[in-house]
Amino acid sequence: MAIKPSARRSAALALLASLSMPVAAMERMADAQLAQISGQQALFWSDQIAPSGTAGGTTDFTFMRSGLNVDLDMNLNIDRLQLGCGGTNENLAANACDLDIDYLRFMGRNGDQPGDPVTSDFKTRRPYVEFAVRNADSKTLREIAGIKIGFETADGMLGIGRLYGNGQVNLEHGGTCDTSAGDGDGALACHSGINRLSGNLNLEVSANILAGTILGDQSICFGNTATADHANCDGNPDNNTSNEIQDPYFQPVRGTRMNAVILANIPAYVYSGSLNGTTAAADLKENLRFIHQVLLDSSKSGDFFLSLQREQVAWPTFDKTGYAAVANSGWWMNIPYAAIKNASATVDLGLLDALSALGEGANLENVNLNQLPPDNCYGAVVFC
């Protein structure tokens, strides 16, 4: 369609009029001002957190972040994850690594259970990189003391390790698997997985335990076992018949190059057997190789991160309202909420242990939790 000459003149006049209107000049902004600006639809973001606390302390750093406003989903398998082997932490555990995990899977979840193999995703939101900078204002003394890879939230299942059949020799650690053993070395030889772990975990733990005693079998629960047919471990504290039982049960675990955790003074409840209706307690020392499923819930698992620092650093939370538990030197994994739920075990308690359970607590060690490593293999591929 042809355009008339009069229309062309009108358009030209309109363009000249717009060019003659005053335009505000652009102003230079300092980095500090830019750090306060965030775009509604920006793909990239960055911010800075000033030092605080005692000079030279764990929060006396300038924390500089840069990240993406995206959801990052992944499904991946790692034959062996090893970080921080040797180095300055050898005095804590020689010939070891800060993080050493066999057969690690990042996959999705279905409630408290692993998600479908391959098709489920480990979901994270707003991934970022953060630096802890000492003396940021000094050109001569400025230095990076730590680096962190973090997420605002994480949701999914960490599948860990593999199981051995009865009579098989454990290829990672030696020893012969005894599937009939409820605890001890025979049970431990059936498992591989977490060899060493450095980090901070706030664990929610729940279990049903069938304890054989001189007084007969006793069914014991602790934490929120969800499927239990008894009120004291159903996840609703209002239903408890004893004020000594509190569910769900949490216990923080923190350390460098750990190969076992100790859960002390676990409040438990006997819901079946000759001691039915009584409260009990237990001290559980558990090798980390027994743990094959760690659940992360995005509504609780904020500030999931992996970091490396030359000295102790208290990294800021994502919302900058506080700080995570102090990370020790070396590689460190921070999981503010992780669940090991609905474990089950069968143990034999002697008379003294059975009586101790009603007092200061029975001492349990390396109890087979009957956790299964989730399958995350594709087709005929063999990984787990």
N, C-alpha and C positions, 0 to 999 in steps of 0.2 A: 504494500500500500504506500503510495507516495505521500510525502509530508509537504504541506503548503509552505511557501516562503514566509507568510505571516506567523506561522507556528514556530518556525526556526528562529525568527527574531525574538519572539516572546521567551523561548527557552534560553536564548543567549543573554537577554536582559536579566532573567531570574538568576542565572549563574553568576553574572557580574555583581548583582546585588548581594548575593551570599558571600562572595569573596571580600566585599567591602566592609562586612560586619566585624567588629573587634573580637579577637580570639585571645582567651586567657593564656598567658605564657606558662610553660612548664617550669616547675620548681624542683631543684635538686633536694633529695631526701637522704638523710643520714641512715646508716645501717640500723641504728636503734629504732628509728621511726618505721623503717620497712618491716622490722620484726613484729611490729604491732598490727600490721595489715594482713588480713587473710581474705582471699576472694571466695565468693560463694561457689563458683564452679571451677576453681583452680585445680589443676592436676598436681602441681608440686606445691609443697609448703615448707616453711622453715621457721624456727624460732630459737630463742636464746634464753637461758635461765642463769641468773647471776649467782655468784658464790654466796654461801651462807654458813653460819655456824663458826666454830673455832678455827682460827687460822691454821692451815696445814691439816685440818680434819677431813673426814670422809665426805663432807658436802662443800668443802672449800674449793670448788671447781666452777669454771664457766662451762655450762653444758650447752652444746650447740647441736641442733637437730636439723635434719632435712629428710622429708618423706614424701609419700604419694597418697593422695586422697582416693584410694582404690580398695576394693576387696580382692585379696589374693588367695585363690584356692589351689590346693595342691594334693596330689596323691603320688607318693614316692616311697621307694624302698631303698635302704642303705644296708649293704652287707655288713659293714663294720664302720662305726663312727668313732674316730680317735682324735682327740684334740688335747694339746698341752702335755705331750709325753716327755718325760725327763724334766729338765728345768729346775726352777727354784723350789718347787713343791716336793722334790725328791726326799727332803728331810721328813716329810709327813708319811709318804708311802713310796718306797724305792721301786724302781723298775715298773712304774705305773704311769697312767695318764690322768689328767684332770677329768676328762670325759672319755669313757671307753664302753661302748654299747654294741653288742652283736645283734644283727638282724633287726634294724629299727624301721618301723613303718609309720608314715604320716598318712592317716586315712580318716574318713568320716565316722560318724557314730549314729546309732539308732536308739535314742534314749540313753540307757546305761550300757547298751551293747554295741559291739563294733558294727559299722555300716557295711554295705555290700562291698565285696572285693572290687577293686579297680574303679567302679562307678561312683563310690562315695568320695567326698573331698574333705580334707582338713582345711577349715576356713579361717582366714585371718583378715583383719581389717586395718587399714592405714599403716602399712609397713614403713619403717624409717631407720635411719642410721644416726647415731648420736656419739659425740665426742666429749670426753671429760678433759678440759684444758686447764692446766695449772698456770697461774700467773699470765692470764690472757692479755693483760694490758701492758706487759713488758716485752719489748722486742727481743731482749737478750735472754730472758729467763722463761719465756713461754714454751710450754711443752705439753704434748698429749700424753695423759696418764692412762687413758682407757678408751675403748671403742665398744659400741653396743649395737646389736641388730635387734630391733624390737617391733612389737605390734600393739595397737590399741587393744584389741581383743583377739583371742584364739579359741577355736571350737573344733573338737574332733576327738580322735582316739590315737594315742601313741601305742602301737603294737610293738612288743619287744621280745626278742629271743626265740628259742625253739625248745621242743621237748624231745626226750629220748625214750625209746621203748625199753621194756624190762630186759635186763642183761646186756644192754648196749653200753659201750665205753664212751664216756663224754669226750668228744674230740677237742673241745675248747679247754677243758680243765682236768681231764682224767677222772678216774673213779668209775664205778659200774652202777648204772641206774637200777634201783630197786623200787618198782612201782607199788609194792605192798607196804613200803615204809611210809608212815604218816609224818615222820620228822627225821632229823639227823642227817648223817652223811649220805646214806642210801637214797634218801629223798632229794637231797641237794644235787646229787650226780645226775638226776633226770632233767636238770634245767641249765640253760645258758641264757644270757641276756645282758643285764647291767653288770659290768665288771667293776667300774668305778664311776662315781657320780659326784660332781662338785656343783653345789647350788643350794637354792632355797625352795622348799616345797611345803605348802600348807595342805596337809593330807586330810581328806575325809575317808575314814576307813570303816567298813562294816563287814561282819562275818557271822556265820553260824558254825559252831564247833560241837562235834559229838565227842565227848570226853569219856573214855572208859576209866572207871575208878573201882576201888574195892567195894564201894557202895552201889555199884551198878552204873550203867550208862547214864550220863547227864547231857541234856541238850542245852547249850549255852549260846546266847547271842550278845553282840554288842554293836553299837552304831545303828544306822538305819538300814536294815536288811531288806526293806521294801516288800518282800514276798512272804515274810514270816507271818504265821497265824497266831501271833502273840502280841500283846499291846506294848510291851516294853521296848521293842526294837522295830516298831512300825514307822518310825520317822515323825511321829507326833508326840512331843513331850507331854502334852496334856493328857495323854492316855496312860502314862506310866503309873504303875502301882507303887513304885518306890521313888522317893525323891533323890536317891543316890544315882539313878540311871538318867543320863542325859543323852539324847540322840537328836541329830546325828553326832558322831564322835569325830573331833578334829585333833590333830597334833602336828605342830610344825616340825620340820626336819631340815637341818641346815648343817653344812660342813663341806670340807674339801677332801676329795678322793675317797669318799665313803664307799664301802662295799657291803655295808649292812646298816639297818636302822634299828633303833630301840624304841619301842612304844611302851611307855611306863605307866603303870597304874590305870590300866584300861578298865572302866566300870562295865561290868557285864551282869547278865541276868540268867538264872537257871529257869527254863520254862518247861522242862520235862525231865522226869526221873525222880529218884527218891528225895532229892533236894529241891524239888519244884517250888518256885516262889521265893527263893532266896537270892540275895545279891552276891556277886563274886567279883574278883579282880584278877588281872593277869599282867605280867611283864613279858612282852614279846620281843625277842631279838630275832630279826629276820634278815637273812641274806637277800640282797637285792636281786639275785638271779631268780627268785621265786615270783617276781613281779613281771607279768606279761601284758597287762592292760592298764593304761593310765588314761582316765577320762578327763577331758578339759571342757568346761562349760563356759561359753562366751559371756553369760550373764554374771559369772564370777571370776573368770580367768582373764582379767585385764592385766596389762603389763607383762605379758609373756615375752621373755627376751633371752638372748644369748650374748654374753659379753666377755671381753678380755681386758684385764687391767694389771698394771705393774704393782699396784698397791691397793689397799682397801678403798672402795668407792661405794657410796650410797647413791644409787641412780634415782633421779626424780621419777615419780609416777607420771603416766601419760598426761593426766589432767593437771599436773603441776601443783597438786594440793598437798603433797607429801613426798616421802622417799621410800623406796623399796628396802628390804632388809639388806644390810651391808654385804656387798660382794667381796669375797676374798681375792687375793692376787691369783692370777692365772685365768683359765677359762671358767665360766660360771653360767649356770642355767637357772633362771628365775621362773618358777611356776606358782603364782599366788594362790591358785586353787587347783588341786588334782585329786581325783577320787579313785580309790580302790574299793569297789563296792561289791557286796554279795559274794565275798569269798566264802569258801567252805573248807572245813578241815576235820580230820579224825585223829585224835591223839589219845595216848594212854597215860593216865596220871597215877603215880604212886599215892600211897596214903598221905604222905607228908605234903605232896603237891596239892592233893585234893583239899586237905585241911587249910593249906596256905591260901588257896583260892578264895576261901571264905574270910580270910584275914588280910594280910598285907599283899597278897597276890601270888599266884602260881607263876613259876618261871618256865616259859615256853621258848624253845629255840629252834629255828629252821623248820617251822611247821609248813607242810605242803598245803598251799592255799587253793589248790585245784583250779588255778587260773590257766586258761588256754591261750597261747599266742594266736591272734586273729589271722585268718588266711587273707592275704592281699595279693594273690597270684593271678596272673592272666592266662587263661587257657591251660596249655600243658607246661607253661613255664614253672620251674621249681625254684622257689626262693625261701619260703618259710619252713 
